[in-house]
Amino acid sequence: MTTSDAASTDRELESALAFWRDAGLEVCVEDSPIDRIHVPQPVRRPPILAVGAPVQAEGSATDIAAAVADARVRAAEAQTLDALSAAIAAFEGCPLRRSGAKQPVFARGKPDARVMLIGEGPGAEEDQRGEPFVGQAGRLLDRMLDAIDLTDDVFITNTVFWRPPGNRTPTLEEQLTCAPFVERAVALVQPRLLVLVGGAAAKFMLKTDEGVLKLRGQWRDWRPSEGGQSYPALPMLHPAYLLRQPREKAKAWQDLLSLSERLAATGDGSLVS
């Protein structure tokens, strides 16, 4: 093995170890063997309720429908992005609001941007600062956008506006309760193109079970839940994933070029579907 091959192998091992570390793996070899295929019998435990929380069926269809209806009314009343931000801050229907988040995280960027990016949800730094994509992954996203001269022509938000505990993926119910605000943001910004950043955003917005590695790079049409104007939408890999898997950056670059080319094709201001 040459010195160059050894260095390449070391980098690949470091990347793999970093991925498993971020995934929560702390021990490579246990002190005693573990039967990984044993399926224990489920143990039913009563739900743990927060002090003062109302006793109700958690995540019931009735609760979700009521929260979505409330969100839809509040979103429709917002005639500006500032009003929409205030409506989100006053909204009580998303369970994430009561799960330890410090504040709502709505958006950043140009109010009339040609490109609107929709990610998954806020992380720790976003929760602290009140803006989306401002942590390590956000800084990488900014560099990616700068590479195609798009830094100052984007509006960035997420499918949910409160940080999920432990930075976990938001649930479908959590995304549903925030969806009317996301759709209203699209209506107010009126972008030419949408970029769906990461699997959770792409799968929810496009109503599909396909994984992001299959979806990425493919232009799809997105339409609001109640009908209306459709928007070309491009799913792409999340920058947090690219930090763990740097070899996948080539795919992200291909998607950025596709975005730049598609945007150039809408130079007359019309949407190309």
C-alpha positions as CSV (number, residue, x, y, z in Angstrom):
1,M,0.0,0.0,0.0
2,T,1.4,3.4,-1.0
3,T,1.5,6.4,1.4
4,S,-1.3,8.0,-0.7
5,D,-3.5,4.9,-0.4
6,A,-2.9,4.7,3.4
7,A,-3.8,8.4,3.8
8,S,-7.0,7.9,1.8
9,T,-8.0,4.8,3.9
10,D,-7.4,6.8,7.1
11,R,-9.7,9.6,5.8
12,E,-12.4,7.1,5.0
13,L,-12.1,5.5,8.4
14,E,-12.3,8.9,10.1
15,S,-15.4,9.7,8.1
16,A,-17.1,6.4,9.0
17,L,-16.2,6.8,12.7
18,A,-17.5,10.4,12.7
19,F,-20.8,9.2,11.2
20,W,-21.3,6.5,13.9
21,R,-20.3,8.9,16.6
22,D,-22.9,11.5,15.5
23,A,-25.4,8.6,15.3
24,G,-24.9,8.0,19.0
25,L,-22.5,5.0,19.0
26,E,-20.2,5.1,21.9
27,V,-18.8,1.6,22.2
28,C,-17.5,-0.5,19.3
29,V,-17.0,-3.8,21.3
30,E,-19.1,-4.7,24.4
31,D,-17.6,-6.4,27.5
32,S,-20.0,-9.3,27.0
33,P,-21.8,-10.8,24.0
34,I,-25.2,-9.4,23.1
35,D,-27.9,-11.4,21.2
36,R,-28.8,-8.8,18.5
37,I,-31.6,-11.0,17.0
38,H,-33.5,-11.5,20.3
39,V,-36.9,-9.8,20.2
40,P,-38.0,-9.0,23.7
41,Q,-41.7,-9.0,24.6
42,P,-43.1,-5.5,24.6
43,V,-43.7,-4.0,28.1
44,R,-46.7,-1.7,28.3
45,R,-46.2,1.3,30.5
46,P,-48.7,4.1,31.2
47,P,-47.8,7.4,29.4
48,I,-45.8,9.9,31.3
49,L,-47.5,13.2,31.3
50,A,-45.9,16.6,32.0
51,V,-47.1,18.3,35.2
52,G,-50.3,20.2,34.4
53,A,-50.7,18.6,31.0
54,P,-54.2,17.8,30.0
55,V,-55.1,14.1,30.0
56,Q,-55.9,13.2,26.4
57,A,-55.0,10.7,23.7
58,E,-51.5,11.8,22.6
59,G,-51.3,12.6,18.9
60,S,-55.0,11.7,18.4
61,A,-56.5,12.5,15.0
62,T,-58.9,14.9,16.7
63,D,-56.1,16.9,18.3
64,I,-54.1,17.1,15.1
65,A,-57.1,18.1,13.0
66,A,-57.9,20.9,15.5
67,A,-54.3,22.1,15.5
68,V,-54.1,22.1,11.8
69,A,-57.4,24.0,11.5
70,D,-56.2,26.6,14.0
71,A,-52.9,26.9,12.1
72,R,-54.7,27.3,8.8
73,V,-56.8,30.2,10.1
74,R,-53.8,32.0,11.7
75,A,-51.7,31.6,8.6
76,A,-54.4,32.8,6.2
77,E,-54.8,36.0,8.3
78,A,-51.1,36.8,7.9
79,Q,-50.6,39.3,5.1
80,T,-46.9,39.8,5.5
81,L,-43.9,37.6,6.6
82,D,-43.6,39.6,9.8
83,A,-47.3,38.9,10.6
84,L,-46.7,35.2,9.8
85,S,-43.7,35.1,12.1
86,A,-45.9,36.6,14.9
87,A,-48.7,34.1,14.1
88,I,-46.2,31.2,14.5
89,A,-44.9,32.6,17.8
90,A,-48.5,32.7,19.1
91,F,-49.4,29.2,17.9
92,E,-49.8,26.6,20.6
93,G,-50.8,23.6,18.5
94,C,-47.4,22.1,17.7
95,P,-46.2,19.6,20.4
96,L,-42.6,20.7,19.9
97,R,-43.4,24.0,21.5
98,R,-43.7,22.2,24.8
99,S,-40.7,19.9,24.3
100,G,-37.9,22.1,25.6
101,A,-37.4,24.5,22.6
102,K,-36.3,28.0,23.7
103,Q,-38.1,29.9,20.9
104,P,-39.7,29.5,17.5
105,V,-37.4,29.5,14.5
106,F,-39.1,30.8,11.4
107,A,-36.9,32.0,8.6
108,R,-34.1,34.1,7.3
109,G,-33.2,35.5,3.9
110,K,-34.7,37.7,1.2
111,P,-38.5,38.2,1.4
112,D,-39.0,38.1,-2.3
113,A,-36.3,35.6,-3.1
114,R,-36.3,33.6,-6.3
115,V,-35.4,30.4,-4.5
116,M,-37.0,29.1,-1.2
117,L,-35.2,26.4,0.7
118,I,-37.2,24.2,3.1
119,G,-35.3,22.1,5.6
120,E,-36.2,19.7,8.3
121,G,-36.2,21.6,11.6
122,P,-34.1,23.8,13.9
123,G,-31.0,22.4,15.7
124,A,-29.3,23.6,18.9
125,E,-27.7,26.7,17.4
126,E,-30.8,27.7,15.6
127,D,-32.8,27.3,18.8
128,Q,-30.4,29.7,20.5
129,R,-30.3,32.3,17.8
130,G,-33.9,32.1,16.4
131,E,-32.8,31.6,12.8
132,P,-32.7,28.5,10.6
133,F,-29.5,27.0,9.2
134,V,-27.0,29.0,11.2
135,G,-25.0,26.1,12.7
136,Q,-22.2,24.1,11.1
137,A,-24.6,22.6,8.5
138,G,-26.0,26.0,7.8
139,R,-22.6,27.5,7.2
140,L,-21.9,24.7,4.7
141,L,-25.2,25.5,3.0
142,D,-24.2,29.1,2.7
143,R,-21.0,28.1,1.1
144,M,-22.8,25.9,-1.3
145,L,-25.2,28.7,-2.3
146,D,-22.3,31.1,-2.7
147,A,-20.7,28.7,-5.1
148,I,-23.6,29.3,-7.6
149,D,-23.9,33.1,-6.7
150,L,-27.2,32.5,-4.9
151,T,-26.4,33.6,-1.3
152,D,-28.5,36.8,-1.4
153,D,-31.4,35.4,-3.4
154,V,-32.8,32.8,-1.1
155,F,-35.5,32.5,1.6
156,I,-34.8,29.7,4.1
157,T,-37.3,28.0,6.5
158,N,-38.1,24.5,7.8
159,T,-41.1,22.1,8.0
160,V,-41.3,22.7,11.8
161,F,-40.4,25.8,13.7
162,W,-39.4,24.4,17.1
163,R,-36.3,22.3,17.8
164,P,-37.2,18.6,18.2
165,P,-35.7,17.1,21.4
166,G,-32.2,15.8,20.8
167,N,-32.4,17.1,17.2
168,R,-34.4,14.1,16.2
169,T,-36.4,14.0,13.0
170,P,-39.8,15.7,13.4
171,T,-42.8,13.4,13.3
172,L,-45.5,13.6,10.7
173,E,-47.9,15.0,13.2
174,E,-45.5,17.8,14.1
175,Q,-45.0,18.6,10.4
176,L,-48.7,18.6,9.7
177,T,-49.4,21.2,12.4
178,C,-46.8,23.5,11.0
179,A,-47.6,22.9,7.3
180,P,-50.2,25.8,6.9
181,F,-47.5,28.3,8.0
182,V,-45.0,26.8,5.5
183,E,-47.6,27.0,2.7
184,R,-48.4,30.6,3.6
185,A,-44.7,31.5,3.5
186,V,-44.5,30.1,0.0
187,A,-47.5,32.1,-1.0
188,L,-46.1,35.3,0.5
189,V,-42.6,34.9,-0.9
190,Q,-43.7,33.7,-4.3
191,P,-40.4,32.0,-5.2
192,R,-39.7,30.7,-8.7
193,L,-38.2,27.5,-7.3
194,L,-38.3,25.4,-4.2
195,V,-35.4,23.4,-2.8
196,L,-36.3,20.6,-0.3
197,V,-33.2,20.1,1.9
198,G,-32.9,16.6,3.3
199,G,-35.1,13.5,3.4
200,A,-37.5,14.7,6.1
201,A,-38.4,17.8,4.2
202,A,-38.5,16.2,0.7
203,K,-40.7,13.2,1.8
204,F,-43.2,15.4,3.7
205,M,-43.5,18.2,1.1
206,L,-43.8,15.7,-1.8
207,K,-46.0,13.2,0.1
208,T,-43.8,10.3,-0.7
209,D,-42.0,7.4,1.1
210,E,-39.0,7.5,-1.3
211,G,-35.7,8.2,0.3
212,V,-33.7,11.3,-0.4
213,L,-30.9,9.4,-2.1
214,K,-33.5,8.4,-4.7
215,L,-35.3,11.7,-4.8
216,R,-32.3,14.0,-5.0
217,G,-31.6,15.7,-8.3
218,Q,-35.1,15.0,-9.6
219,W,-37.4,18.0,-10.2
220,R,-40.9,17.4,-8.9
221,D,-44.0,19.6,-8.8
222,W,-45.2,20.8,-5.4
223,R,-48.7,22.2,-4.9
224,P,-50.4,23.5,-1.7
225,S,-52.7,21.1,0.1
226,E,-55.8,23.1,-0.9
227,G,-54.7,23.5,-4.5
228,G,-53.4,26.5,-6.3
229,Q,-50.2,27.4,-8.1
230,S,-47.6,24.6,-8.4
231,Y,-43.9,25.1,-7.9
232,P,-40.9,23.2,-9.3
233,A,-39.2,21.6,-6.3
234,L,-35.7,20.0,-6.2
235,P,-34.9,17.6,-3.3
236,M,-31.2,17.6,-2.3
237,L,-29.0,16.1,0.3
238,H,-28.9,17.9,3.7
239,P,-25.6,19.6,4.5
240,A,-25.5,17.8,7.8
241,Y,-25.3,14.5,5.9
242,L,-22.6,15.9,3.7
243,L,-20.5,16.8,6.7
244,R,-20.7,13.1,7.7
245,Q,-20.3,11.8,4.2
246,P,-18.0,14.2,2.3
247,R,-17.7,11.9,-0.6
248,E,-21.4,12.6,-1.4
249,K,-20.6,16.3,-2.1
250,A,-20.2,15.5,-5.8
251,K,-24.0,14.7,-5.9
252,A,-24.8,17.9,-4.1
253,W,-22.7,19.8,-6.6
254,Q,-24.7,18.2,-9.4
255,D,-27.9,19.3,-7.7
256,L,-26.6,22.9,-7.3
257,L,-25.8,23.0,-11.0
258,S,-29.3,21.8,-11.8
259,L,-30.7,24.5,-9.6
260,S,-28.7,27.2,-11.2
261,E,-29.6,26.0,-14.7
262,R,-33.3,25.8,-13.9
263,L,-33.3,29.2,-12.3
264,A,-31.6,30.7,-15.4
265,A,-34.4,29.2,-17.5
266,T,-36.9,31.2,-15.5
267,G,-35.2,34.5,-16.2
268,D,-38.5,36.0,-17.6
269,G,-40.1,35.6,-14.1
270,S,-42.4,32.8,-15.1
271,L,-42.4,29.4,-13.4
272,V,-41.2,26.5,-15.5
273,S,-43.0,23.3,-14.5
